[in-house]
């Protein structure tokens, strides 16, 4: 019985390093790839309990500075177990098959693929972000309004939007106000239009307009604007607006 037990123990101790590592790989959960993305994920991950680094083709021991198994490209690298010719500070071996960072074309391809995946993805994200920002700025330019006006029984207002100037006049109200900023639902176009209007304030004021068909008296809920401005007073009624393009401004 003792002989059998000893044989079993010796059998376990006699397992090769590769077999032992293979068993540990199944037993020990791997760490997740680094959140930096494609580059680090393509280069390595570490087995927590052993400290070995998995480099796709082989396992690397950072304590000894060597791989645990022979380089598959040993005929080219002439280094069965060495890691990047003993220079880990200046070189890398993402595939586990290289003698040094630039020793073979295959090694160069590995590094290019890793770097390309990382920076290529970053460039694509940056391009998409820039496009989205440009689109948002263009939309804002089309719909943001800047205005100035007032009321003394009759009301008047001058407004800039998307390269157009609009001149409005209507009745009635008593309102002292400063310059305002707002948002219009529609992009302006040349012509004459009619709106209902209303608003007021006590130091801080707000106003609105909504499109009106003077022939039928129907309101257009899709044609509206709102604005904020310093003000003292109230106003409300109907106004007529003339809109013209400003030469040299984009529309």
C-alpha positions in Angstrom: 0.0 0.0 0.0 2.9 2.3 0.8 4.5 1.5 -2.5 1.3 2.3 -4.3 0.9 5.6 -2.5 4.5 6.6 -3.2 4.1 5.7 -6.8 1.0 7.9 -7.0 2.8 10.8 -5.4 5.8 10.4 -7.7 3.4 10.2 -10.6 1.9 13.5 -9.7 5.4 15.1 -9.2 6.5 13.8 -12.5 4.0 15.7 -14.5 5.7 18.1 -16.9 5.5 21.9 -16.4 3.2 22.1 -19.4 0.7 19.6 -18.0 0.7 21.3 -14.7 0.1 24.7 -16.3 -2.7 23.2 -18.5 -4.4 21.9 -15.4 -4.1 25.2 -13.6 -5.5 27.0 -16.5 -8.7 25.1 -16.2 -8.8 25.5 -12.4 -8.0 29.2 -12.0 -10.1 32.0 -13.5 -8.3 34.4 -15.7 -8.3 38.1 -15.0 -10.5 40.3 -17.3 -8.7 42.2 -20.1 -7.5 45.7 -19.1 -10.2 48.3 -19.7 -7.7 50.2 -21.9 -9.1 48.0 -24.7 -7.8 46.2 -27.7 -4.0 46.8 -27.1 -3.6 45.2 -23.7 -6.2 42.6 -24.4 -4.2 41.5 -27.4 -0.9 41.4 -25.5 -1.4 39.4 -22.3 -3.4 38.3 -19.3 -2.1 36.9 -16.0 -3.0 33.7 -14.2 -3.7 35.0 -10.7 -2.3 32.1 -8.6 0.8 31.3 -10.7 1.9 34.8 -11.7 2.6 33.5 -15.2 1.6 35.6 -18.2 -0.2 34.0 -21.2 1.2 35.4 -24.5 -1.0 33.5 -26.9 1.5 30.8 -27.9 3.4 30.3 -24.6 3.4 31.1 -20.9 6.0 33.7 -19.6 7.5 33.6 -16.1 8.3 37.2 -15.1 10.4 36.0 -12.2 13.0 34.1 -14.3 12.4 36.3 -17.4 11.9 33.2 -19.6 9.1 31.3 -21.3 8.2 27.9 -19.9 8.1 26.1 -23.3 10.2 26.3 -26.5 9.6 29.1 -29.0 7.6 27.7 -32.0 9.8 29.9 -34.2 13.1 28.8 -32.6 14.7 28.2 -36.0 14.3 31.9 -36.7 14.7 33.4 -33.3 17.5 31.1 -32.1 16.2 31.6 -28.6 14.3 28.6 -27.2 13.1 30.1 -23.9 14.3 33.7 -23.9 12.0 36.7 -23.8 12.7 39.5 -26.3 16.5 38.9 -26.1 16.6 39.8 -22.4 15.3 43.4 -23.0 11.8 43.5 -21.7 12.0 47.3 -21.0 12.3 48.2 -24.6 10.7 45.3 -26.4 7.5 43.2 -26.3 6.4 39.8 -27.5 2.6 39.8 -27.9 2.4 36.5 -29.8 5.0 34.4 -27.7 6.8 33.6 -30.9 9.3 36.5 -31.2 13.0 36.8 -30.4 12.7 40.6 -30.1 10.2 43.3 -31.0 11.4 43.7 -34.6 13.2 40.3 -35.1 10.8 38.9 -37.7 8.0 40.1 -40.0 5.5 38.1 -38.0 6.4 39.8 -34.8 6.1 43.2 -36.4 2.6 42.2 -37.7 1.5 41.2 -34.2 2.5 44.6 -32.8 1.0 46.5 -35.7 -2.3 44.6 -35.3 -2.4 45.3 -31.6 -1.6 49.0 -32.0 -3.9 49.3 -35.0 -6.8 47.8 -33.2 -6.3 50.1 -30.2 -5.6 53.4 -32.0 -7.8 52.6 -35.0 -10.8 52.1 -32.7 -9.9 55.3 -30.9 -9.7 57.2 -34.3 -13.1 55.8 -35.3 -14.7 56.8 -32.0 -13.1 60.3 -32.3 -14.4 60.7 -35.9 -18.0 59.7 -34.8 -17.8 62.0 -31.8 -16.6 64.9 -34.0 -19.4 64.3 -36.5 -22.0 64.2 -33.7 -20.7 67.5 -32.2 -20.7 69.1 -35.7 -24.3 68.1 -36.3 -25.4 69.3 -32.9 -23.7 72.7 -33.5 -25.3 73.1 -36.9 -28.8 72.3 -35.5 -28.2 74.8 -32.7 -27.2 77.5 -35.2 -30.4 76.8 -37.2 -32.8 77.0 -34.2 -31.3 79.3 -31.6 -32.8 82.9 -31.7 -31.3 86.1 -30.5 -33.7 89.0 -30.2 -34.4 92.5 -28.8 -37.8 94.3 -28.5 -40.3 96.0 -26.3 -43.9 97.2 -26.0 -45.6 100.6 -25.4 -49.1 99.7 -26.4 -47.6 98.6 -29.8 -45.0 95.9 -29.7 -41.9 95.5 -31.8 -39.1 92.8 -32.0 -36.0 92.2 -34.1 -34.7 88.7 -34.2 -31.7 86.9 -35.7 -31.9 83.2 -36.6 -29.9 81.0 -39.0 -28.6 83.9 -41.0 -32.0 85.7 -41.3 -33.4 88.8 -39.7 -37.0 89.0 -38.7 -38.9 92.3 -38.0 -42.1 91.9 -36.0 -44.8 94.4 -35.1 -48.1 93.9 -33.2 -50.4 94.9 -30.3 -50.6 95.2 -27.5 -48.6 95.5 -24.2 -46.5 97.5 -21.8 -43.0 95.9 -21.6 -39.5 97.1 -21.1 -37.1 94.4 -21.9 -33.5 93.6 -22.8 -31.9 91.3 -25.3 -33.2 87.7 -25.3 -32.2 84.3 -26.4 -34.5 81.4 -27.3 -35.4 78.5 -29.5 -37.6 78.3 -32.6 -39.1 75.0 -33.9 -38.9 76.0 -37.5 -36.0 77.0 -39.7 -36.7 80.5 -41.0 -37.4 81.4 -44.7 -37.9 84.7 -46.5 -41.4 86.1 -46.5 -44.2 87.5 -44.3 -46.0 85.5 -41.6 -48.4 86.0 -38.7 -48.2 84.7 -35.1 -49.9 85.1 -31.8 -47.6 86.3 -29.1 -47.5 86.6 -25.3 -45.3 86.9 -22.3 -43.9 89.2 -19.6 -41.8 89.3 -16.5 -40.6 90.9 -13.4 -36.9 91.4 -13.9 -36.8 87.9 -15.5 -39.2 87.5 -18.4 -40.3 84.9 -21.0 -42.2 85.0 -24.2 -43.7 82.8 -26.8 -45.1 82.9 -30.3 -47.2 80.4 -32.4 -47.9 80.4 -36.1 -51.4 81.8 -37.1 -53.2 81.4 -40.4 -54.9 84.9 -40.7 -57.3 83.6 -43.3 -58.8 80.7 -41.2 -57.7 81.8 -37.8 -56.2 78.4 -37.2 -53.0 78.0 -35.1 -50.1 75.9 -36.2 -48.8 74.0 -33.1 -45.7 72.9 -35.1 -44.6 76.5 -35.6 -43.6 78.0 -32.3 -40.8 79.8 -30.5 -39.9 80.6 -26.9 -37.4 83.1 -25.5 -36.0 84.4 -22.2 -35.0 88.0 -21.5 -34.7 90.6 -18.7 -38.1 92.3 -18.6 -40.6 94.3 -16.6 -44.2 94.2 -17.8 -46.6 92.1 -19.9 -47.7 91.8 -23.5 -50.0 89.7 -25.7 -51.8 89.8 -29.1 -51.0 89.2 -32.7 -47.9 90.2 -34.7 -46.9 90.3 -38.3 -43.3 89.3 -39.1 -41.2 90.0 -42.2 -38.1 87.7 -42.6 -35.2 88.5 -44.9 -31.8 86.8 -45.4 -28.6 88.5 -44.3 -26.1 88.6 -47.2 -22.9 86.6 -46.4 -24.4 84.5 -43.6 -24.8 80.7 -44.0 -28.4 79.4 -43.9 
